[in-house]
Amino acid sequence: MRWLGISTLSIQTAGYSGQAVPEIRIEAIEHAEELRELIRSMVCGCTAVGDGTGTGAYNPQGASASTHQQMLEELKKIRLLLEQKR
């Protein structure tokens, strides 16, 4: 993977700590470090709103509507690529 310049990003939340496998595993990412830092910054800038059941909305602090739109577009691209590999 290093020779190809790609990485795998594994995501695990506190609810799944201690499990042998991550909740999400994204493979063959060219700029994994940038994506990792983006996810970390979003997690650190979010506060949960709700009753603790996970059904409440997240309120990213300081994130603009254009940032959300960019993230949505990038996730759509990732989804299309993953669906093409099936």
Buried (B, 14 or more C-beta within 10 A) or exposed (E): EEEEEEBEBEEBEEEEEEEEEBEEEBEEBEEBEEBBEBBEEBEEEEEEEEEEEEEEEBEBEEBEEEEEEEBEEEEEEEEEEEEEEE
